[in-house]
Amino acid sequence: MLPKDELLTDVMLYWATGAINASFWPYYSSRHGDWAVANSPRTEAPTAYTSFPREIIRPPRSMAERVLNIQRWTTTDRGGHFAALEQPETLATDIRAFFKQFRG
């Protein structure tokens, strides 16, 4: 469990910078519009996905691969919706491993 001060700091960073609206958009749109990732056009940009077991939405890899060019798929043992706060080393290690292939 995250300490309340850390969670509030994270939320305030979104709120104070104005990024909170963009962060709410997927939730609003999924209930009031047509925001279905499964129906999105395919994106060919190399993509990595880290699956945290307590995340709110976890797409099956087969669905993600239909719309994303999945180059790296990692499943973790711990973490959830606030993965960068909950499991920072796990997330950072996975991001570094993904981008290592693009270094010159």
N, CA, C and O of each residue as an XYZ file, in Angstrom:
416
protein
N       0.832     -1.179      0.000
C       0.000      0.000      0.000
C       0.883      1.251      0.000
O       1.891      1.315      0.704
N       0.492      2.222     -0.786
C       1.250      3.467     -0.880
C       0.937      4.375      0.305
O      -0.210      4.455      0.745
N       1.949      5.051      0.815
C       1.674      6.069      1.839
C       0.795      7.174      1.244
O       0.963      7.545      0.082
N      -0.124      7.688      2.029
C      -1.057      8.708      1.535
C      -0.341      9.937      0.980
O      -0.785     10.509     -0.015
N       0.761     10.352      1.612
C       1.489     11.524      1.128
C       2.016     11.317     -0.290
O       1.966     12.232     -1.112
N       2.520     10.122     -0.577
C       3.030      9.840     -1.924
C       1.904      9.834     -2.947
O       2.049     10.385     -4.038
N       0.790      9.217     -2.600
C      -0.350      9.172     -3.510
C      -0.888     10.577     -3.773
O      -1.163     10.932     -4.920
N      -1.037     11.366     -2.731
C      -1.523     12.737     -2.900
C      -0.555     13.586     -3.722
O      -0.990     14.406     -4.529
N       0.738     13.401     -3.529
C       1.726     14.132     -4.328
C       1.574     13.779     -5.797
O       1.596     14.664     -6.653
N       1.421     12.505     -6.097
C       1.255     12.065     -7.480
C      -0.005     12.668     -8.101
O       0.033     13.186     -9.217
N      -1.106     12.599     -7.382
C      -2.356     13.156     -7.885
C      -2.225     14.675     -8.082
O      -2.716     15.209     -9.077
N      -1.576     15.361     -7.158
C      -1.419     16.810     -7.272
C      -0.552     17.209     -8.461
O      -0.761     18.267     -9.054
N       0.415     16.371     -8.810
C       1.214     16.666    -10.010
C       0.323     16.687    -11.244
O       0.487     17.547    -12.109
N      -0.610     15.758    -11.336
C      -1.566     15.753    -12.441
C      -2.472     16.985    -12.367
O      -2.701     17.661    -13.369
N      -2.976     17.260    -11.178
C      -3.939     18.350    -11.009
C      -3.297     19.711    -11.278
O      -3.840     20.505    -12.047
N      -2.161     19.988    -10.662
C      -1.520     21.303    -10.755
C      -0.996     21.601    -12.156
O      -0.924     22.766    -12.546
N      -0.629     20.572    -12.920
C      -0.099     20.795    -14.263
C      -1.187     20.788    -15.336
O      -0.914     21.071    -16.502
N      -2.410     20.467    -14.944
C      -3.502     20.423    -15.911
C      -3.587     19.114    -16.675
O      -4.404     18.988    -17.587
N      -2.772     18.151    -16.326
C      -2.797     16.862    -17.022
C      -3.911     15.955    -16.529
O      -4.132     14.887    -17.101
N      -4.610     16.353    -15.492
C      -5.649     15.508    -14.905
C      -6.762     15.202    -15.912
O      -7.283     14.087    -15.946
N      -7.126     16.203    -16.738
C      -8.200     15.970    -17.717
C      -7.829     14.863    -18.703
O      -8.643     13.986    -18.994
N      -6.614     14.907    -19.207
C      -6.181     13.871    -20.148
C      -6.132     12.503    -19.475
O      -6.400     11.485    -20.113
N      -5.792     12.478    -18.195
C      -5.710     11.183    -17.512
C      -7.093     10.590    -17.264
O      -7.225      9.372    -17.144
N      -8.128     11.433    -17.184
C      -9.493     10.943    -16.976
C     -10.179     10.533    -18.273
O     -11.161      9.790    -18.248
N      -9.667     11.012    -19.408
C     -10.346     10.805    -20.682
C     -10.653      9.340    -20.980
O     -11.791      9.048    -21.347
N      -9.722      8.402    -20.848
C     -10.064      7.012    -21.171
C     -11.229      6.462    -20.335
O     -12.046      5.697    -20.848
N     -11.310      6.837    -19.077
C     -12.397      6.352    -18.225
C     -13.739      6.944    -18.661
O     -14.736      6.230    -18.770
N     -13.752      8.239    -18.905
C     -14.980      8.899    -19.336
C     -15.435      8.345    -20.685
O     -16.593      7.962    -20.854
N     -14.522      8.310    -21.622
C     -14.863      7.899    -22.975
C     -15.311      6.448    -23.044
O     -16.190      6.106    -23.836
N     -14.719      5.598    -22.227
C     -15.122      4.186    -22.266
C     -16.562      4.005    -21.787
O     -17.211      3.019    -22.137
N     -17.058      4.939    -20.999
C     -18.435      4.857    -20.496
C     -19.431      5.704    -21.311
O     -20.635      5.450    -21.278
N     -18.921      6.708    -22.039
C     -19.807      7.646    -22.726
C     -19.534      7.784    -24.222
O     -20.178      8.603    -24.877
N     -18.638      7.042    -24.764
C     -18.314      7.228    -26.172
C     -17.777      5.957    -26.787
O     -18.056      4.851    -26.323
N     -17.015      6.132    -27.825
C     -16.465      4.999    -28.552
C     -14.953      4.999    -28.412
O     -14.236      5.304    -29.365
N     -14.477      4.662    -27.242
C     -13.045      4.578    -26.998
C     -12.684      3.120    -26.784
O     -12.415      2.693    -25.661
N     -12.681      2.373    -27.850
C     -12.377      0.953    -27.761
C     -11.038      0.704    -28.425
O     -10.916      0.801    -29.646
N     -10.043      0.386    -27.629
C      -8.710      0.121    -28.167
C      -8.767     -1.015    -29.177
O      -8.062     -0.987    -30.186
N      -9.594     -2.007    -28.914
C      -9.690     -3.153    -29.818
C     -10.156     -2.756    -31.213
O      -9.888     -3.475    -32.176
N     -10.846     -1.630    -31.341
C     -11.341     -1.170    -32.641
C     -10.468     -0.081    -33.252
O     -10.810      0.472    -34.297
N      -9.361      0.226    -32.623
C      -8.475      1.282    -33.104
C      -7.688      0.807    -34.322
O      -7.466     -0.392    -34.488
N      -7.265      1.746    -35.177
C      -6.384      1.355    -36.279
C      -5.045      0.874    -35.714
O      -4.615      1.315    -34.648
N      -4.406     -0.015    -36.427
C      -3.134     -0.579    -35.972
C      -2.042      0.493    -35.964
O      -1.935      1.295    -36.892
N      -1.247      0.493    -34.920
C      -0.104      1.380    -34.777
C       1.155      0.559    -34.994
O       1.346     -0.469    -34.344
N       2.017      1.001    -35.903
C       3.223      0.233    -36.202
C       4.436      0.650    -35.380
O       5.495      0.032    -35.495
N       4.307      1.672    -34.562
C       5.431      2.070    -33.704
C       5.767      0.925    -32.753
O       4.864      0.328    -32.167
N       7.046      0.612    -32.593
C       7.417     -0.451    -31.653
C       6.860     -0.133    -30.259
O       6.991      0.987    -29.765
N       6.252     -1.116    -29.653
C       5.554     -0.908    -28.390
C       5.954     -1.961    -27.372
O       6.138     -3.132    -27.704
N       6.085     -1.522    -26.125
C       6.335     -2.434    -25.009
C       5.159     -2.337    -24.053
O       4.548     -1.277    -23.920
N       4.844     -3.430    -23.393
C       3.755     -3.441    -22.418
C       4.236     -4.200    -21.189
O       4.757     -5.311    -21.295
N       4.056     -3.594    -20.032
C       4.371     -4.261    -18.779
C       3.053     -4.507    -18.065
O       2.321     -3.568    -17.752
N       2.756     -5.763    -17.812
C       1.499     -6.149    -17.180
C       1.691     -6.271    -15.672
O       2.440     -7.121    -15.190
N       0.998     -5.401    -14.938
C       1.023     -5.450    -13.483
C      -0.279     -6.092    -13.010
O      -1.350     -5.698    -13.471
N      -0.218     -7.071    -12.099
C      -1.399     -7.867    -11.753
C      -2.557     -7.091    -11.132
O      -3.699     -7.546    -11.197
N      -2.294     -5.948    -10.539
C      -3.379     -5.197     -9.904
C      -3.782     -3.973    -10.721
O      -4.422     -3.062    -10.195
N      -3.415     -3.945    -11.999
C      -3.830     -2.855    -12.887
C      -5.340     -2.949    -13.089
O      -5.922     -4.031    -13.005
N      -5.967     -1.805    -13.356
C      -7.419     -1.758    -13.520
C      -7.846     -2.517    -14.774
O      -8.779     -3.320    -14.734
N      -7.167     -2.263    -15.873
C      -7.482     -2.925    -17.147
C      -6.218     -3.615    -17.646
O      -5.170     -2.982    -17.773
N      -6.318     -4.910    -17.926
C      -5.185     -5.662    -18.451
C      -5.635     -6.401    -19.711
O      -6.293     -7.437    -19.619
N      -5.289     -5.879    -20.874
C      -5.739     -6.531    -22.108
C      -5.008     -7.855    -22.325
O      -3.848     -7.999    -21.938
N      -5.673     -8.797    -22.930
C      -4.966    -10.011    -23.333
C      -3.940     -9.650    -24.405
O      -4.174     -8.761    -25.224
N      -2.823    -10.334    -24.393
C      -1.774    -10.027    -25.367
C      -2.289    -10.169    -26.797
O      -1.932     -9.371    -27.664
N      -3.115    -11.164    -27.049
C      -3.622    -11.383    -28.411
C      -4.412    -10.168    -28.906
O      -4.326     -9.824    -30.084
N      -5.168     -9.522    -28.039
C      -5.917     -8.322    -28.429
C      -4.966     -7.151    -28.653
O      -5.103     -6.414    -29.629
N      -4.012     -6.983    -27.757
C      -3.056     -5.879    -27.885
C      -2.254     -6.004    -29.179
O      -1.978     -5.000    -29.836
N      -1.883     -7.219    -29.546
C      -1.077     -7.422    -30.752
C      -1.850     -7.117    -32.033
O      -1.238     -6.869    -33.072
N      -3.161     -7.130    -31.981
C      -3.945     -6.774    -33.169
C      -3.828     -5.294    -33.500
O      -3.895     -4.913    -34.669
N      -3.654     -4.451    -32.476
C      -3.637     -3.005    -32.723
C      -2.285     -2.354    -32.441
O      -2.071     -1.196    -32.801
N      -1.382     -3.077    -31.809
C      -0.069     -2.528    -31.470
C       1.038     -3.440    -31.973
O       0.868     -4.658    -32.036
N       2.161     -2.854    -32.326
C       3.335     -3.605    -32.757
C       4.133     -3.985    -31.497
O       5.146     -3.359    -31.183
N       3.672     -4.999    -30.796
C       4.274     -5.395    -29.528
C       5.653     -6.001    -29.778
O       5.781     -7.034    -30.434
N       6.680     -5.342    -29.245
C       8.051     -5.832    -29.344
C       8.534     -6.433    -28.021
O       9.477     -7.223    -27.990
N       7.878     -6.046    -26.946
C       8.257     -6.561    -25.624
C       6.997     -6.616    -24.766
O       6.249     -5.642    -24.681
N       6.772     -7.765    -24.132
C       5.626     -7.958    -23.240
C       6.170     -8.575    -21.968
O       6.729     -9.671    -21.993
N       6.009     -7.876    -20.860
C       6.536     -8.343    -19.583
C       5.391     -8.493    -18.592
O       4.554     -7.601    -18.452
N       5.363     -9.622    -17.911
C       4.381     -9.865    -16.855
C       5.115     -9.826    -15.524
O       6.150    -10.471    -15.355
N       4.575     -9.067    -14.586
C       5.224     -8.908    -13.291
C       4.421     -9.594    -12.187
O       3.268     -9.976    -12.387
N       5.044     -9.743    -11.030
C       4.396    -10.394     -9.884
C       3.623     -9.422     -9.007
O       2.660     -9.806     -8.342
N       4.048     -8.157     -9.007
C       3.473     -7.178     -8.082
C       3.245     -5.860     -8.793
O       3.835     -5.585     -9.838
N       2.375     -5.049     -8.205
C       2.136     -3.715     -8.742
C       0.749     -3.588     -9.325
O       0.049     -4.574     -9.555
N       0.375     -2.353     -9.556
C      -0.956     -2.095    -10.077
C      -1.017     -0.800    -10.840
O      -0.095     -0.456    -11.579
N      -2.103     -0.084    -10.660
C      -2.398      1.104    -11.447
C      -1.353      2.209    -11.279
O      -1.114      2.981    -12.207
N      -0.735      2.287    -10.113
C       0.308      3.280     -9.871
C       1.673      2.592     -9.870
O       2.448      2.731     -8.925
N       1.950      1.859    -10.926
C       3.150      1.026    -11.006
C       4.441      1.808    -10.791
O       5.365      1.310    -10.146
N       4.515      3.015    -11.318
C       5.745      3.801    -11.162
C       6.016      4.147     -9.708
O       7.170      4.335     -9.321
N       4.982      4.232     -8.907
C       5.149      4.477     -7.474
C       5.302      3.168     -6.695
O       6.073      3.094     -5.738
N       4.571      2.149     -7.109
C       4.546      0.884     -6.383
C       5.776      0.015     -6.659
O       6.342     -0.583     -5.744
N       6.173     -0.047     -7.911
C       7.282     -0.913     -8.340
C       8.219     -0.147     -9.267
O       8.383     -0.533    -10.425
N       8.837      0.932     -8.782
C       9.637      1.786     -9.683
C      10.822      1.069    -10.319
O      11.109      1.291    -11.495
N      11.507      0.225     -9.580
C      12.673     -0.473    -10.147
C      12.252     -1.459    -11.226
O      12.905     -1.564    -12.265
N      11.175     -2.174    -10.985
C      10.675     -3.135    -11.976
C      10.312     -2.421    -13.267
O      10.696     -2.857    -14.353
N       9.576     -1.328    -13.151
C       9.168     -0.575    -14.330
C      10.368      0.033    -15.048
O      10.473     -0.062    -16.271
N      11.270      0.656    -14.297
C      12.454      1.278    -14.907
C      13.322      0.253    -15.625
O      13.825      0.523    -16.715
N      13.500     -0.914    -15.029
C      14.301     -1.976    -15.654
C      13.679     -2.412    -16.970
O      14.386     -2.626    -17.954
N      12.358     -2.544    -16.990
C      11.678     -2.973    -18.206
C      11.748     -1.905    -19.295
O      11.956     -2.229    -20.465
N      11.578     -0.650    -18.929
C      11.681      0.441    -19.906
C      13.088      0.509    -20.495
O      13.253      0.651    -21.706
N      14.098      0.408    -19.635
C      15.490      0.432    -20.124
C      15.751     -0.735    -21.083
O      16.377     -0.553    -22.127
N      15.274     -1.919    -20.731
C      15.496     -3.096    -21.590
C      14.842     -2.912    -22.953
O      15.412     -3.304    -23.972
N      13.650     -2.320    -22.981
C      12.971     -2.085    -24.249
C      13.742     -1.104    -25.132
O      13.944     -1.361    -26.318
N      14.169      0.012    -24.557
C      14.818      1.045    -25.373
C      16.274      0.718    -25.696
O      16.863      1.364    -26.562
N      16.859     -0.250    -25.034
C      18.246     -0.635    -25.319
C      18.430     -1.022    -26.786
O      19.474     -0.740    -27.373
N      17.434     -1.657    -27.373
C      17.516     -2.087    -28.768
C      17.598     -0.917    -29.746
O      18.004     -1.109    -30.893
N      17.223      0.281    -29.323
C      17.207      1.444    -30.214
C      18.442      2.318    -30.095
O      18.592      3.289    -30.837
N      19.317      1.984    -29.178
C      20.550      2.776    -29.023
C      21.491      2.544    -30.185
O      21.536      1.459    -30.765
N      22.227      3.564    -30.509
C      23.141      3.502    -31.649
C      24.382      2.807    -31.399
O      25.220      2.699    -32.294
